[in-house]
Amino acid sequence: MDTNDEIIVYNKDLNIDKQIIYNLIHVVRDKQVMLDCDLAMLYRAETKNLNKAMKRNQKRFPEDFCFQLTEEEYTNLKSQIATSSSNNNEIENNTHGGRRKLPYVYTEQGIAMLSAVLRSDVAIQVSIRIMKTFVDMRKYLAKNSMILEKVNYIEQRQIQTEIRRDNFEKYTDERFDRIFDYIETHKENNQKIFFDGQIFDAFSLITQLVRQADKDIILIDGYVDVRTLNILSKKKEGVGVVIYTFLGSKLTDQDITNFNAQYPMLNVKRTNVFHDRFLIIDGITGYHIGASIKDAGKKCFGINRIEDVRIINELIRKAKITN
């Protein structure tokens, strides 16, 4: 190997927070991948040198290990990163713009192969940390996929028996009614799924959750606006509200002032730490919501109750330390 092409890895601190790695994992072509520049950042290496090492060992990196993004894929990915990026002080200078060539992305298997190609103890340790995060993500998705599998199963049965019916709208309504009947009569009663168009049903459920609060409400939602405040106005009198939202959310200071004039007290804090949405009632009851509550019912999304109070406490702690 030419010494001028060897990878030099710099990393004095290998204690990389798992949440940082989680935020750098994306889905492209139905695969969980990481960008070459993000991997280089974790390894404290140059992106161009990392990709050179991959190309020198091309046979070890088939397409399901590593592939180059198309223009459309890269544009879509940059848009996702821009709307879901978080402020991580532990790792800095993570920029994805200004590059001349389309980036490469690496799957879990490709990252494992990188640790062998880079020939560095640091690279091996970082790769192990990354792969453990991939495993944790799979476990989380598997744990929460049961109800979706049941919905898919019922949907497939209905398609097989009713797809030829002339009145498609009637067929769709009946199919969804049966799915919800199934959900309501089985053990997964702490989970709800709403399909696109069920705006009133979704609004009604979230309003009911807001009305449960006797003391306070914590809403973690990156995309809040006056429609969000319309839902929160349904709270009981005297219940305080704290919203954690993105720095660039559309909620203005005047909106907050107007709300507090009639429904005190609302406190809005700006942070980019959270990707998902959470609603916490009185500090003890928590819900994971798959869409911003202002958009409830516009697209298919789910609401899951968080059973483990330790997770709720950790969410509250994480929110408080971001300010």
C-alpha positions, 0 to 999 in steps of 0.5 A: 500500500502506498503510504500516501494513501493510508488512512490516519485516524485521529480520535482522542475520545471514543466515548461516543454517545449512542444517540449521536450515532442514532441521529446519523443513521438514515434509510436509503433504498430500504437499507439503514446506512450512514454517510461517508462524511459522518463515518469519517467524522466519527473516525476523525479521518478525511472523507476522501481518504476513507472512500479511497480505502474502500475503492482500493478494496472494491471487492470487499464492498458489494452494493449491499455493503456500500453504494453511491447516492443518486442526485435525487437520493442525496437531495432527499437525504439533505432535506431529511437531515435539515429537518431532523438535525440535532445539536450535539456538542460532542461531535462538531463540524458535521457538514454535508453541503459544498461537496463536489461528488455525490457521497457514498453510504455504508450499510452495517456490513460495510461499516464492519468491513471498514474496520478491517480495511482501515486497520486501526484499533480506534476504527475497530472500536468506533465500528463496534459502537456503531454496529451495537447501535444498529442492533439496538435500533432493530430491537426497538423496531421489532418490539413495536412492529407487532401491531403493524404486522396485524394490520398488514395481515388483515389488510391483505385478507380484505384485499384478497376477498374484496378488491373486486368490489365496485364501490372502492370507497365503501370497501375502504371504509369497511376495511378500516373499521374492521382493523380498528375493531380488531385493535380495540378488542385485543391487548394492544389497547395502548396503541392507536393507528389513524389513517389519512383523512381521519382528522377529526378522530385523531384530533378528538383523541389527542384532545382527550389526552390533553384534558387528562392533565391535572397539573402540567403538560410537556409536549416535545414536537419539532413542528408546532404552530397556532394549530398546536395551540388550538389543541392545547387550549382544550386543557383544564384551567390552571394546567401549565404547558411546556413545549420543546420545539425546533429553533425554526418552528413557526410559533411566534412570540406573539402567538405565545403571548396571545395564548397566555392571555387566555390560557396561562401558562405556556412556556416554549423552549427551543431545541433540536435534540429530539426527532420524535414527538412525545406528550407527557401528562402530569409527569407520569403518563407518556405517549409517543406520537408518530406525527406532529399533533398539528397534522394529526389525521392528515397522514397515517400515523400511530400513538403509543402509550409509554408503559415504562415510567423510567423512559418518561423520566429520562425524556423529561430529564433530557428535555430539561438539560437541553436548555 
